[in-house]
Amino acid sequence: MSFAIPAWYLASSTLIGIKAVAFSRDRLVISLPFNMGKEKTQKLICSHCDNPVEKSDEFCPECGSLFIRGRHCSNHPQIEAEGACVICRHPYCSRCGKFSMQKFLCNNHGGYEMYEGFARIFGTLDDTQAQFADSCLKKAGMHPLLFSKRQPKGGPRFFNNKLWAPGGGYIGHAVTEIKVLVPCSEVLEAEKTLRKLKILKRVRQPA
């Protein structure tokens, strides 16, 4: 597998005096020249999405790119995995998942609306219900975010309540709904929490 070093990495290396740049499959390893305590620091960055990763990570938690060879699909043990789903964290082959909007999602979790690393788990036109869901998730230690498109001036939230996917196809969510979003890694736990509170009524079906 070949890699391209982004131009800003090269510019940064000149500006701050980076001593070494190396690759570990999809991880870009940058050795910094200054000392933090007694040891020289190393910053690991996923070469697919440019997000920081840990040395112990087998895949990027942000985009699902695999860092080690030999991982096999959870559904097809004889086939090498293409990535790890950012929601369920299991590895899958190209038949069972794919990269979409720079994130690897398995077929079971490919139907989520995504916003900058967050996934929509619930939507409502009721402000109070949205705030309640947000509060419950925060109390459970999660990191929800409420998001809503601006409604027409003087108009109700029920205005134009159809949302179409960028690639076509009706999603079924109101344009002006208040969306409860959580980081991809918290989706399953957040949905479980909202189902216990009877805010979510059913288990999500595969896309």
C-alpha positions in Angstrom: 0.0 0.0 0.0 1.4 3.4 -1.0 0.9 6.6 1.0 1.0 10.3 0.1 2.2 12.7 2.8 0.0 15.8 2.9 1.7 19.0 2.1 1.0 20.6 5.5 2.9 17.7 7.1 5.9 18.6 5.1 5.5 22.3 5.8 5.2 21.6 9.5 8.3 19.5 9.5 10.3 22.5 8.2 8.8 24.9 10.6 9.1 23.0 13.8 12.1 20.8 13.0 10.5 17.3 12.9 13.3 14.8 13.1 11.7 11.7 11.6 8.6 10.7 9.7 7.7 7.1 9.2 4.7 4.9 8.4 3.1 1.9 10.1 0.6 0.9 7.4 -2.1 3.6 7.8 -0.4 5.4 10.7 1.9 8.3 10.2 4.5 8.5 12.9 6.0 11.9 13.7 8.9 12.2 16.1 9.1 15.6 17.6 12.6 17.1 18.4 11.8 18.4 21.9 11.6 16.5 25.1 8.5 16.1 27.2 9.9 14.9 30.6 12.6 12.4 29.9 11.6 10.9 26.6 11.2 12.3 23.1 7.5 12.4 22.1 5.9 10.6 19.2 2.6 11.7 17.6 0.7 9.1 15.7 -1.7 10.3 13.0 -4.0 8.2 10.8 -2.9 8.8 7.2 -6.5 8.4 6.0 -8.3 11.0 8.1 -5.4 12.9 9.8 -6.9 12.3 13.3 -4.6 11.3 16.2 -4.5 7.7 17.2 -2.8 5.6 20.0 0.1 3.2 19.5 -2.1 0.4 20.7 -4.9 1.1 18.2 -5.5 -1.7 15.7 -7.7 0.6 13.7 -8.6 4.3 13.5 -11.5 5.0 15.8 -12.5 8.0 13.7 -12.5 6.5 10.2 -12.2 2.8 10.6 -8.9 2.3 8.7 -7.1 -0.8 9.7 -3.5 -0.5 11.0 -2.5 -4.2 11.0 -2.6 -6.8 8.4 -4.3 -10.2 8.7 -7.6 -9.0 10.3 -10.4 -10.9 8.8 -14.1 -10.1 8.2 -16.4 -10.9 11.1 -18.9 -12.5 8.7 -16.4 -14.2 6.4 -13.3 -15.4 8.3 -11.6 -16.5 5.1 -11.6 -12.9 3.7 -9.3 -10.1 4.8 -11.1 -7.1 6.3 -11.2 -3.7 4.5 -11.9 -1.7 7.6 -13.5 -1.6 11.1 -17.0 -0.2 11.5 -16.8 3.0 13.4 -20.0 2.2 15.2 -19.8 -1.5 16.2 -16.0 -1.6 16.0 -15.9 -5.0 14.2 -13.8 -5.6 11.1 -15.6 -6.3 7.8 -14.7 -7.1 4.2 -15.9 -5.0 1.2 -19.0 -7.2 0.9 -20.1 -6.4 4.4 -19.1 -2.7 4.7 -17.6 0.2 2.9 -16.2 3.7 3.3 -18.8 6.5 3.1 -18.0 10.1 3.8 -14.5 9.0 4.9 -15.8 6.5 7.5 -16.0 2.8 7.3 -19.5 1.5 8.2 -20.8 -2.1 8.1 -24.0 -2.9 6.2 -26.0 -3.0 9.5 -24.9 0.6 10.4 -24.7 2.3 7.0 -28.0 4.1 7.3 -27.1 6.7 9.9 -27.0 10.4 9.2 -23.5 11.6 9.8 -22.4 15.1 10.9 -18.6 15.7 11.4 -18.0 12.5 13.2 -21.3 12.4 15.0 -24.3 10.1 14.2 -28.0 10.9 14.5 -29.6 8.5 16.9 -32.9 10.3 17.5 -34.9 13.2 16.2 -38.0 15.1 17.4 -40.0 18.3 16.9 -40.4 18.6 20.6 -37.7 20.9 22.2 -38.4 19.5 25.7 -38.0 15.9 24.6 -34.8 16.7 22.9 -33.4 18.4 26.0 -34.5 15.5 28.1 -32.7 13.0 25.9 -29.6 15.2 25.9 -29.6 15.4 29.7 -30.0 11.7 30.2 -27.2 10.9 27.8 -24.9 13.3 29.6 -25.7 11.8 33.0 -24.8 8.4 31.5 -21.3 9.8 30.7 -21.8 10.3 27.0 -21.3 13.3 24.8 -24.5 14.2 22.9 -24.9 17.2 20.7 -28.3 18.8 19.7 -28.5 20.0 16.1 -31.4 21.6 14.1 -31.6 23.3 10.8 -33.0 26.8 11.0 -36.8 26.8 10.5 -38.4 29.4 8.1 -38.9 32.8 9.7 -42.3 32.8 11.4 -42.9 29.2 10.4 -43.4 26.0 12.4 -41.0 23.1 12.7 -43.5 21.0 10.7 -42.8 23.1 7.6 -41.4 21.1 4.7 -40.9 17.9 6.7 -39.1 15.8 4.1 -35.4 15.2 4.1 -33.7 13.7 1.1 -30.3 12.1 1.1 -27.5 13.8 -0.9 -27.4 10.8 -3.2 -31.1 10.6 -3.6 -33.7 8.6 -1.6 -36.0 9.6 1.1 -34.5 9.4 4.6 -37.8 10.0 6.4 -36.6 12.6 8.9 -38.1 16.1 9.2 -35.8 18.8 7.9 -36.5 21.0 10.9 -36.4 18.3 13.6 -34.0 18.6 16.5 -31.4 15.9 16.0 -29.7 14.1 18.9 -26.2 13.3 17.8 -23.5 11.3 19.5 -19.9 10.3 18.6 -19.9 7.2 16.5 -18.2 5.2 19.2 -21.2 6.0 21.6 -24.0 5.2 19.2 -24.9 1.7 20.5 -24.7 2.6 24.2 -26.7 5.8 23.6 -29.5 4.0 21.7 -29.6 1.4 24.5 -30.0 4.2 27.1 -32.8 5.9 25.1 -34.6 2.6 24.6 -34.6 2.0 28.4 -36.2 5.4 28.8 -38.7 4.5 26.1 -37.6 7.5 24.0 -36.5 5.1 21.3 -39.3 2.7 20.6 -37.5 0.0 18.5 -34.2 -1.5 17.6 -32.7 0.0 14.4 -33.0 -2.2 11.4 -30.1 -2.8 8.9 -29.9 -0.3 6.1 
